[in-house]
Structures are given as structure tokens and as C-alpha cells.
């Protein structure tokens, strides 16, 4: 064995002001009090670098890393500072950069400008003893295909300049802008490597050999092979895991050389692709395998495959059990990027993330000890809103989880039985395929934090304003068509277009009640999944669920400032009556008992003080809509019917809908929501809502949409036909989950059938990228388990001004069945109470 396989590490540590939770440019002061043999300066004054002594075991490396961190912490604490071993400090900003005052660094800043000014990044470099430089160069090239796994394990830099970048390691993207970063390309031996360095130096692109920032390189100052691709790791055990895998990779490559096995030389673009993919998704995305023609694998599978492939070598080194256990631990709790995002979504404050990374960096090697008991049988997954990667309830969910656990199996059964009784007594049902089924409610609530509700309020009222402007325009002047922003075929040919809607008077509110389906992804970000502008359902269900919870689990601890969903009834009343003439009444027009949402129609009418009418209840008298039996004049009619109004007939065949439409066209009754609104909420128009926001409001969208393909476009259709098994496909005019195919969950026959359906009628379909929905703890046979959820929220408008749009203080959380991403009640889904904690501005 030619390689010594000793271990060492260099760690770059951010200095954090513990009062302001920002970077502190105090490295010179700290380094003056630390020994030079283990501590040194970096290019930025906000960073200290540690250099371990040479060790031979993973335990020895762990001890060294902890020893050096403690030395820095002891000195930094006297200055009111802490340390954070992360790729980027979550609250760092460009202006935080301060250059370390040396001639070399000054020259670099002059030459590279922005590249230097943005170097507020920290990495971990692992050294493995390989004294033979020819061997080191050969090994570096052999292990290159496996580097993405190490990067994904280390990823700790999702935030940059105060924003979530969408990357697990934005440090990698920043670092690889250097002209000497990345892979070297094929090299025969150390002489070829040295020649490459001399050519780079002679070119003037780099100043010296220390600037060879390759992913793996023979060290410039020690007889080692140096791994440079990884982010700094706040948990020492994560760095130890990476060191163990890297050493095993080095030894495994040495063994293949001894056996005369040929080197797999991956093309540089494929190498870059693999590194980029690891930086983008970390452990929640996919990683390229290490084959000659690499294919993406789920990151956990790639990690386990690497560990398994290295087992013989790890056993030879005496590291197998420790590395295997550490790898499973990381996969269970996530890398630092995952944990940072989980810390952020609790309150939406990056200071919380700074605290968490400092606590991890300065704490035990394995991480802070959980302060609450773990749910040992909970199927932990990334993106769970209530349970963290250690199977411990997150702080905001802890009182609820503790209460559920305190009930015990018997208490849960008792309360679920009481729920079922309440559901039956209150006829709490929903129509599915012509039959009424009990509305299923899970007794574990879903919490929405104040900052999230404020974000949704801003984004959804913006979206509602743009949709209202669009409806007014396309049923009026049609400026958006004349300006070429949308083609006529996308509007006048849409399934929801209704020519008769052009008869309504100018200036009427066409969609004063809008519903929006949202999903929260694994990073905690909200996305709008669908717009519901015709007759969005769910308000009465959300109110009833709270009433059920108050009756069945009244002792479950509620958070402060919990929104009361019943306030939406008064908002609904004001919205319906906003356009009614004095002396008239508001009414809710339902298709009748056969409607799937008949429960809601009755509850809304009763709660908001509206007349509940079915077609036979209405008549037109002297240009006025009246209630036939009482003679009440109806000035505002909230439409909750299953057909468009002009097509509505009563039980005797009387065209009451057409008669009411004539009155509305003359201004004698206000329609809430107007006929023809379907043109704004079909699945194809959804894709254009960001454009509507820009066109009508001159604003940028505040909430993201899901990437959507309109299959009437030939280019997009061809791309989708090749990926039906990877996408979600939906009928343009679908509702209630009808016709939705989740490609990854479908079998080959279902995918083939959908391809044929799309090819036959392409304009009838859209496709969307699959979103990894968040999950929330739910009860299943007395145990808490994760279930995917979405959220339906509602915006009410009483006028055309921005201040006339308001997000109702309720939301309906819908829950998918086990193993499903489809949440609709008609597809076996259920619901939860949504505990909206109001932001401060809504409390005044």
C-alpha cells in the first residue's frame, strides 16, 4: 500500500456577532490570540481557518476538529462572537465583505474584482496521506465521478445575500466561477499536473500554485491528496463522515490501480453536470451515478450505493460500522441545508437560522441533544411541517403532538368516535358520484405561521386583482388580445369562455370570491397550484371543522392569536351585498340537494344571513329578481350552481337562468360570481397568470406558480409526450381531481393511455412538473404518520381598489390518502383544521 492514508482537515469558520447575528470582520483580533500552527487567515476578515494535526483514525479527526473549534470559541466568546461552519452565513450580504490586508489578497482583489468581493463562503478541505504525487494525480481522476455524493452530504449554503437561492450549496456555484476551479481533465502523471499549473501561471490567469482550486488536487503544501469540493459542515460528525468516505475512495482507487483496472474518464461537461446537480438538490434531489453513462438516482439511494460499494475498503480501514451509521444518520436528519430551511420556516427569520448553525457548530459532534422525545415510529421525510429529521416535533407543533401522545391509544379512539358522531349529527358530508359521504377530518391540526399568512395575503390578493382585471378586459375591450399578450385562441376558444357574459354592465365585479389551491414544497416555499374563480368551495367546511374540533378536542392547546374562521361569514355577507341596491336582499343560488356541496350552501346562507334559493324559488318581476313565495327583492345573487347561469332551468323546464341573466345585463341584480369566469381558471390559463399580473398591475408576482406546459403548443406537447411518466397531466377543464394522472405513481398502461389522449386532443390537456408536497402529522390507527397536504385559501373583494381585496381568515387543508399526492375529497382525501396564527397587522 503506497498511500499512507493519514487524515487531516482544514475548516473555514465564519465569525458571527452574537448580538446582531451578522458576520463580524474580527479575524485579525482573534488570530492574534491563537497559535499559528493550527489557525490562519483567509481572504475575508470574517473568517478564521483551522488546520488539524495529522491523525490516523476518524476518532482522532473528530477530536482534532472539536479541539480547534473550542479554541476559537473560547477566544471569540470574549469578543461577543460565535462561529458557524457553513458554506454561507444565512444572513450574509455583499456589503459584509472586508478584505484581509495582505499584498497577495490585495492583488487578487484587483485582478478578480467581483469574484473576490463575493467570497463570503467557507469550505471544508479533507487531506488523505498520499506521498507519491503520480499516484495522487491518478487517484484524483478515478474518484471524480463519486464527488457529487460528498458535496450533497456537506451542502450547507442555501441562503445567499439574505435570500433562499433554491440551491443546497450556492457556495459551489460561487466557487466554481474561479478560472481554476472544477476538474483538471485527463492527466498522465504528476509532471503533466505540474505542467498544467505552470501554463496557468504563465497565462496570468492565476498567480501561483495555491490558486489551483480543483475539486481534488495534490496538496500544495503537504504530501496528501486534498478534497476541496465540500461546504463547511456545522456538525463535526458530518465532516468525519465525508473524511471516512473520501479516505475509502482513495484507497479503493489505489486498489483498482494495483489490480490494473482502467480509469473511467468522464467527459468534463458530465462532471460539471454532476457537481451542479448535487449543489442544486443536495440530499433532496437526484445525483448522477458513477457509471460511464451516468443516470440520475434519488440522492439517498446514491449515498447508500456509494457506502455499499466501499464496504470492503471501509472494513479494511476499520471504518465500516462508523461510516455506515453516520451515513444513515445524515439521511435521516438531512444535511445542513435541509436543517437550515426547517429552522427558517418556523418564524420566517434568518436570525433563527444563524442561531441554529452557531449552536450546531459550537455543540457536540453529533449535534444538539433533542429537547423533546422522538416519535420512534414516525416515517420521517424531508419537508414535514410538524416533525423534524430527528423524529422530534418542531417547536410550534410540540404542544399539539404532546397532547395527542398524552391521550394514549384509548383516548384517541374515544375522540375519533366522538368525531364520527358529530359528523353524522351535523350531516357533515360531501357529494361524490351522486352519493353523500361523511367529510373525513383528521384531529391533528395544521399550523400556518404569521409570516406565512402575511406572505399569502400579499400574494393571493395580488393574484385576485389581476384575475379580476383580466375578466373585465376580455369581456370588455380585450386590450390583452389586441396587444398580443395572449392569443385569441387561448381566451375565446377556452372551455370556460361564455359569450353571453359580455352582456354584463361595465364595471361590475366579476369574481369577488376567489379560491386558490396552494402547496408548500420541501423547502417551505408556497406555490399556487390552481386558481378557482367560478364557485370555489370550502369556506363552510373550514368553519365546520373548527366547530368539530372545539366539540371533540376542546382541551387541545391552541396558540395565541389563532384566527377564528367564522369571521369569514361576515366577510362573505359584505362581499355579496357590496353591489346590491338598498332595500334588496342577498341570496345564494344553489343547484339544490343534489349538489356535491349542498352542506356548504346551507351553512353559508344561514351563517351570512343570505336567502338560500334553488331555481324553483326564483322569479323575475318587473325587471327584478324576487323570491317566489315571499316576494323578497333580490339585489345580489351568489351563484353556486353546477351549470352556467344562461343554461339553468327549474324543475318545470322554465329558463329561469336566462331570465335572471337579462335582469343582470340591465343592472337589476348583481351576480357573484359571474357566468363566464371559467375562462380565468382553466388549467391552461393558470400558466398565464404571472403575465396577467405584469400586464394589468405592472407588478412582479409575489407567489410562484408550478411550471406548466400548454399542450396545444406543438413544441411543448412533444416535450411532454416524452415525459408523461415524470409529470402530472390534467384536463384543462377538470375539477375535483378528475382526470389527474401523477406520472411517477402511474403504471405503464396508464402512461400509454394518457399519451394517446393527449395526442388525440392536445388542447384539452396541460402538464405540470411534480411538486414534492409538504406533509403534516396525521392520525392513522392511533399513530402519528405524515400525510401530504395542500391548502385552499379565499380572497373576498368588495370593490376594485387594492384595499378592497382581503384574504379571509381561514383556510381548508386537504389531506391525501396514504401514498398519494391527490388531496380531493372525491378521490379519497380528507381534511384538517387549519390553525392560522394571525400576523401582527391583522390584530390591530
N, C-alpha and C positions, 0 to 999 in steps of 0.2 A: 504494500500500500504506500504509494508515493506521497499522497496528501496527508498532512498532519492532522487535519480535521479539528483543529482547535477552534474556539469560538471567541468572538468579541463583538461589541456593538458601539455604535455612535448614535446618540439620541439628541435631536434638536428639540428644545423646550421653549415654548412661548412664556414670556413673563406677563403676569396678569395683575393689574391693580385690583385688589380685593374689595375696594370701596366703590369704584366706578365700573368694575367688571369690563375693563378695556385693556388693550395692550399697553405695556409700560416700557419705555425705552431706557431701561436702567441697567442693562447688561454690564457696561464698564464698571459701575459701582460694585456689582455683585462679584464679577470676576476678579476684582482686586482682593477679594477676601477668600478666594478659592484656589486650590493648588493647580498649577499649570499642567501637571502631568495628566490630569483627568478632566479638565474643564478649559474651554476655549471660546473665542468669539465667533460669531457668524456675520454674514454681510449686513444683517439688520440688527440694530441695537435693542430690539425687543426679544432677542433670542440668545440663549446660552446652549452650548453644545457640550455633552458629556461623552467621555471616551473610557470604556471599561478596560480593566486589566484583562489579559488573556486568560481564558479558562478552558476547561476540557469537558464540562458537563452542562446540561441545561439547568440543573440546580445552581451550579456556580454562576451561570449567566444571570439567572433570576436574582441571586444575592447581590451581584455587582450592580445591576440596574437599580435595585431598591436602595443600595448603599449610596449611590451617586445622587439619586433623586432626593434622598433625605438630606444630603449635604447642601444641595441647592435650596431645599425648602427651609432648612434652618437659617440660612443666610437671608433668603428672600423674606421670610416672615418678619424679620426685624425692620424691613423696609415697607411693610404692609403689602407685600406681593405674594402671589402664588405662582404655580407652574401648571402648564397644560401641554401634554404631549399629544397634539392633534395636528393633522395636516394644515388646517387653517383654524385660527381662533374664530369662533362663531360671530363675534361682534366686531371683528377687524374691519377696517376701512382703508382705502387707499392712502388717506392722509396720515395714517398711523406709521407709515414707513419712515424710518430715520436711519441713514447710512452709518455704519461703523467707520470711524475715521482712520483709515489706513490708505496708503498710496495705492495698493493693489485694488481695494474695493472702490476707491475714487476713480481709478482708470476704468474699471468695469462699468460703473455708472455712466461715465462719459461715453463709453463705446456702445453700451447696450440700451441705454435710456429706459424705456418703459419696462423692458424685461427685468431690469434690476429694481425699479421702483415698485413693482408688483410682487416682489419676493417675500411676502409676509406668509411664508409657508415653512413647514417643518416636516422632516422625514426621519425614518429610522434606517440606518445602514447596518447590515449584518456582515461580519467578516468570518470566513472559514479558512483555516490554515491550508494553503496550497503553495508551497515554496517554489515548485517548478513552474515557471511562467509559461512555458509551452503548454503544459498540462492545464494551467488555469485558463488560457485562451481557448483551448479545445472544449473544456467543460462549460465555459460560459456560453458557447454556441449550442451545445447539446441541451442545456436546461432551459433555453429561451422559451420554447413552447409552453412550459409549465409556469412561467412567471405570472400570468393573469390571475391564477388562483391565489398566489401570495398577495398580490395587490388587493384583490377583493376582500381577503381576510383582514387586511390592515386599514381599509378605507375609513377615513375619519375626517373628511373635509367636505361635507355637503353644503356648508354656508360660506359665502364669499361676499364681502362688501355689504353685509347685513341682509343678504337675500339667500333663499334656498335655490341653489343652482340647478337642481334636478339631478346632479351627479353625486355619486357616493364619494368620489375623490376628485374634486376640482383641482386639488394640488397637482395631480398628474397632468391635467390638461395645461395648467400654467407652466409646470416644469418642462414639459416636452416642447415648449416653444424655443428652448435653447438650441442653438445650431448643432451642438454636440450631444444632445440627449437621444435616447432611444437605443436601437441595436446597431452594432458595428457593421453588419453584413459579413459575408464569408471571409475568414482569415485563416491562413495556413498554420501560423505559429506566432510566437511572441515577437519575432523580428518583423513580421507583417503588421502586427499591432503597433509596435513602436514606430514603424514607417508611417502608418496611418496618422499617429499622433503628430509626428514631425511635419507631415504635409498639412495638417490642420493648423498647426502653429505657424508654419511658413505662409499659409494663406492669409494670416492676420485675423481669422475668424475667432480663434481662441488664443489666449495669451500664454498658457502653459499647460503642462500635463494634468494639473489638478482640475482643469476645466473639461476634462473628458467625462461628461456626465452621462455615460452609458448606463443602461439598466443594470448590467452586471459587468464588472471590469476587474482586471488585476489591480490591486490597490496601488496607489501612487506612493505610499509611504510604509507599507508593511508586506510581508510575504504571505498575502492572503488573496482570496477571491472575495470581492465585495459586492453585496446586493444593495442596489440603490433605488429600487422601484417603489418601495413601500412608504406609505404615510407613517407619521409618528403614531404610536399606539398608546392611548391613555392607560390601558390595563397592561401591566408588565407581563401577565401570562399570555396575552395575545402576541407580544413581541417574542416571547420564549417559544410559542408555537411556530411562528414564522422561522425563527432560527433553527428549530428542530427539523422542520421540513426542508429548509434550504440546505442544511448540512447533509441531510439524507439524499437530496437531489444531487449534490456534489459527489457524494460517494457512489451513488447509483450510476452517474455518468462516468466516473472513473472505472467502475466495474465493466461498463459496456465498452470502454476503450480497451481495457485489458482483454476482453473477450473478442476484440476485433470487429465489433458491430459498427456498421456505417453510421455516419451522422445524418440525422434528418435536418435538412436545411430548409427552413420555412421562408417563403418569399417575404421581403420586408413589409409590403403592404398588408399581408396577412398578420404579421407580427404586430404591426401598429393597430390593426383592427381588433386583435385580441386584447391588447392593452387598453384601447379606448372602451371596449365593451365592459371590461372589468371596472374601469373608472366610472362608467355611466351607472351601472346597476349594482355593483358590489355583490352582496350575497342575496339580494332580492331579484336579480335579473338572471341572465344567462351568461355562460362563459364558454369560450371555444375550447374544444378538447385538444389534446396534444398529438393528434394524428397528422398524417401527411396532407390530407384534405380535411381541414378542421370543420366540425359541425357544432352548433351551439347545444349546450346542456344546461338544465337548471343548475344554478350555482351550487346548491348543497350536494347535488349528485357529482359535480366536478370535483368538489373538495373531497368527498368520500372516495371517489375513484383514485385521486392522487394519493391519499393516505393509504389506501389498499394496495396500490401499485408499489409503494415504497415500503411495504411491511417488512420484507426480508431485510432490507437495508437498515430500517429503523431497529429491528431486532438485533442485528449485528452491532449497532451502535449503542444498544441498551436503552433506546428511547421510545420503543413502540407503545407501551402502555400509556406513558405520559402524553405523547403526541396524539394518540387516538382519543384520549379523554379530553384533552384541550380542544381538539377539533370539534368534537360533539358539543362541547360547552359553547363554543363560539356560534355554531349553527343554531343552538337553542336560544341564545340570548341576543344574537345579531352582532354585527360589527359596530364600531363606534358610530358610524354614520346613522345606522338604524337607531341606536340608543339616543343620539342627539335629537333626531327628529321626534322620537317619542317624548323626550323632555320638553321640546318646544310646544307640542300640541296640547300640553296640559293648560297653559295660560297664554300661549302665543307670545312669549317674551324670551328673546335671545339671552337675556341675563340668566335665565334659568338654565339654559344650555351651557353657558360659561361656568356656572356653579357646578353642574354635573361633571364636566370634563376635568375641572380642577379637583373635584372630590375623587374622581377615579384615578387621576394621575398621582395624587398625593396619598392615596389609600393603599390597602393591601394588594398584593399581586393579582389576586383573583377577582378583585372588585369589592365595592362596599357591601357589607353584610346586609341582606334584606331586613327591613324593619317589620315585616308582616309575614305570616305563614304562607307558604306556597300552596297553590291548588294542584296537588300532585297528579291528578288525573285529567287536568285540563289540556286540551290539544293546542299547545301554544303555536301561534302563527304570527308572522310579520303583519303589521297593520291592524292588530287588535286594539280597539279603543279602550278596553277596560282592563286587560290583563297584559303585563309586560312579558319580556322574553324569559324572565326567571319564574314565570307562572305565579307572579305576585300581583295583586290588584293595584292598579295605578291609584295615586292619592285621591282623585276625585271620585273614583268608584269604590274605594275601600269601605266607606260606611255601608253602602248597599250590599257589597259582597259579604262583609262581616255579618250583616243582618240575615242574609239568605242562609249562610252557613249555620248561624245560631238556631235557625228553625229546625234543622235536622230533617231527616227523610220524612218523618211523620208529619211535621209541621208543614212541609212543602206540599205533601199530598192533601192535607186538610185545606190549605189555601187554594190549591188548584181546583179542588172540588167546589169550594165556595165561588170561585171564578165561573165555573161552568153553570152553577145555579143562577148567578147574577145574569150571565149571558142569556139564559133561557127566559128568565123572568122579564127581562127588558127587551126581548125579541131583537137582540143584538145580532143581526145577520147581514148577509151579503148574497146577492143572487149570482149563481153560477150555473150556466147551461139551463136556465129556466127553473131551477130549484133554489130554495133558500137554505144556506148553510150557516152554522154559527160562525161568527167572526172570531178567529183564533187570536188570543192575546197572551203573550209571554209576560210573566210577572217581574222580570228583571228590566228596569227602565234603561233607556239610552240617554246619556247626558250630552248636552251641547253647551260648550263653554261660552262665556260672554263675548270674548274677542271673535269667536267663530260666528256668533249670531250677528255681531256688528258687520263682519265681512259679508255674510249672506244678505243682510239687509241692504247694504250698498250695492252689491252685485245684482241682486234679483230685482230691486226697484228700477235699476238702470235697464235691465233686460225687458221688464214690463213696459217701460216708457217707449223703448224702441219698437217693440211689437205693436203697441197701440198706434204709434206714428205710421208704421208700415200699413196697418189695416186702413187707417184713414186715407192714406195715399193711394193704395191700389184700388180702393172702391171710390176714389175721387179723381184727382188729377193724374195719377200714375207717373209721377216725376221719376221714380226709381227705374221705370221701364224706359222712359224717354232718354234718361241719362246713361242707359246701357249697363247699370249696375247689376240688374237681373234680367235674364231673357224673358220674353213674354211667355214662353212655353213653361217656365218654372212657376209662373203665377196663374195665368189664365187657363193653363192646362192642368193645374194641380187638382188632385181629388177633392180638396176642400173648397175650391173656388165656387162661388154662388153668384151668378149674375144678378139675381133679384136683390142682393144686399146693396147694390149701388143705389137703390131707391131710398135708402135711409137718409135723413137730413144731414147736411154737412155739420161737423162739429160735435156729433153725438159720440159718447164714449162707447166704443165697440167691445172692448174687453176689460171692463172694470174689475173682473175677478179672474186672476190668472194663477195657475198652479205650476210648480216646477219640480221635476224629479232630479235629485242630486245624489251623487255618490262621493264618498270620501276615500281617496286612494291610500295606499300603504304608507305614503309619506305624510299623511294628514292634510293634504290639499283637497279642496272641494272642487268638483266639476259638475256642470249641468249636464244631465243625461237626456232629458226630454222637456219640451215645453207643452203645457196643457192649457189651451186657450178657448176651447169650446165649452165644456162644462166640467171642470176639474172636480173630482170627488175626494173626500177625505176629511173635511173640517169636522163634521158631526162625529165621525169615528174617533178622531183625536180627542174631542171633548168627552165622548163616552168612555174611552179608555181611561182617562183620568178619573172619572167618576167610579169606574170599576176598581181602579187601584185604591182610591180613597175608602171604598167599602170593604175590600178584601185584604189589603195590606196597609191599614192606616198607620201602623207603627213603623213602617219602613222610613228611615231618616231621610228627610228632604233637605236639599241645600238651600242656603239663603238666596233671596231674590228669584225664587222659582216662578216662572211665568204661569199665569192662570189661563188655560186655553179657552175658558168660557168667555173671556173678553172679546173673542173673535165674533161672537154673536152680535154684539152692539156695533162692531165694525161692519159686519155684513149688513145690518139694518141701515146704517148710514150710507153705505155704498149703494144699496138697492134703491133707496129713496132719494139719492142725490139728484136724479134727473126727473123726479115726479113733480107734477103740478100740485099746488096747495089744494087740500080737500079731497085728495085721492089716496088710495092705499097701495101698498106694495104687495105683490103676490109671487109665490114660487109656483111655476107651472111644471108639473111632473107628468110623465107618461102614464103613471099610475102604479098600482100594486105590483104589476109585472116587471117594473124597472129593477135592475140589479141593486140600485142604491135607494130603494124606497125607504129604508130605515133612515137614511140621511135626509131625504126630502122632508119627511115628517118632523125630524128633530130640528132641522134648520128653520123651517117655517114656524114651528112653535117657539123656539128659542129666540128668534129675531123678530117676533111679532108680525109675521107675514101671513097673508092668506095662503092656504095650501089648495091648489087647484089642479084638476085634471081636465082634459079637453072638454068634457061634457059640462063642466062648471062655468065655462066662459060663453059670453055672447057679446055682440057688437051692437051698440045702440047709439044712433046719432053721432057717429064718429068717435065713440068712446067704448073702451073695453069695460065690461061690467061682469060681476059675479051674478049668475043667472037667478039664483034663489034669493039672494039678499039685496041685489041691486047695487052693491058697493061698486063705486067707480075705481078702476084700477089704473093708476098712473105710471106704474113701473112693474115690469114683468120679468122676473128672474127665470130664464129658460133652463130647465133641467130635463129636457125631453130627448128621446132616443132617435129622432129624425130631425131634419131641418124644418124650421117653422112653416115655410110655404107648403110643405108636404103633409102637415099634420091634419088629421081628420078625427072627429069624435066617433063614438060607438055607433052613431046613426049614419056615418058617412058624410057628415056636414064638414065642409072645408074650413074649419074654424081657423086653422093656421093662416091660410091665405087672407081671411078677413082681418085677422089681427095684424098681419103684415101691412095691409092697406092703411090701417089706423097708424101704425108706426111710421110709415112713409110720409103721412100727413102731419107727423109730430104729435099725435094724440096719445101715444103711450111710448115709454122708454123701454127698450129691450136690453136686458142684462143676462147673459152675454149675447151679442147679436148673431143672427144667422150669417154664415159665410166665414166665421172666424177660423174654420178649419184650414184655410189657406195659410195661416200663420203657424200652425202646429203640426203639420205633417212632418214625417221624418226627414224628408228631403229639404224642406225649408229650414229645419233646425240648423243645418250646416251654415246657412247664410246669416244667422242672427248676429254674429260678430260684425259682419258687413253692415247690417242694419244699424247697429249701434254707432258705427263710424259715420254712416251716411246721414242719419237723422239727428243724432245727438252731438256729432263731432267729438266723440269721446272714445277712449280705448276700453275694450271690455275688461271689467273688473273680475269676472269669473271665467274660467276656461271652459271650453266645450270638449267633448270627446271627438277625436279625429274621425270624420265621417266621409264616406265615399258615396257620391250620387251616381247610380249605375246607369242612368240614361246617358252619361258621358262615356263614349266608347273607350277612351284611354283608361279611365278609372275602372270600367267594367272588366276589361281584360286583366288588369292587375288583380282585381278581386277574385275573378274566376280561378286564378291560380292559388288563392289563399283562403278559400271558403272555410277550410278546416281550421284556420287560425283566427277567424273573425266572427263577430256577431252580425247576423243578417236579419233584417226586419222588413215587413211590408210597409210601404210608405204611409198607408192609411190605417195601420194596425193600432190596436189598443188592448189593454188588459193582458199583455204578454202574448197575444195571439200571433202565431206565425214566427215567433222569435226562435232562431237557431243559434245556440252558442257553439261555435265550431269545435273548439277543443274538447267539448263534452259530447259531441255527436259521433255516431259510428259512420263507417264508410258509406253505407247505403243512404243515410240521411244527408250526408255532404253531397253525394252524387245527385240526389233528387233536387237539392237546393240549387246546384249548378244549373240543372236543366230548367228549373223555374225561372231563374234569373235570365238565362239565355233566351227564354221564350218571351218574357215581358220585363225587360231590364228596367224600365222607368218605374215599375211598381215596387222596386226594392231599393233599400240602402244597406250599406255595410258600415260597421264601426269596429275600431280596434277594441280588443278586450281590455277592460279596466279591472285591476285587482281590487275589488270592493273591500272596504274595511269590514271588520267583524265586531260583534258585541257579545258579551257573555249572555247565554240564554239557557233556560232550564230544559233538560232532556232526561226524562226518567229520574228526576230528583238530583241530577248532576249538572253543574255549570259546564257548558261547552260553547265554542264560538259558532256564530251563525252570521252569514253575510247579510248586510242591510243596505237599504237606500233611505232617502229622506224626501218626503213631499212637503214643500212649503208653499205659502199662498200670499199673493200680493193683492191688496184691495186699492182701488183708485176711485176718488170722488170728483176728480177734475183733471185738467190737462197740465197743471203745473207740477214741477218736480215734488213739491211739498205735499201734493195731493195723493202721492203713492206711499203706501205703508205696508210693511211686512207684518202679517198677522202674528200674534204672539203664541203661535202653536205650530206644530209640525207633526206629520204622521210618519213614523218609522215603520217601514215594511221589512219583514224578515223572510229570508229564503229558507226553504226546507234544507235539511242536511245534504251537503254535497252539491248544492245548486247555487247558481247566481241569479235565478229568476225569482223576483220577490212578489209578484202579483198574487192577490188572493185567489184569482181564478185559476192559478197554476200551483195551488197548494201552499202558498205563502201565508204568513201570519203578520202580526204587528206587535209593537211595543209602545208603552208610554214614552213620550219624548220630553225629557226634563230640560227645558230651555232655561238657562240661567241668564237673566237679562243683563245687558251691559249698562254701565252707569248712566249713559244719556237717556236710556229708556225708563229709568227710575225716577227721573225728575218730573 
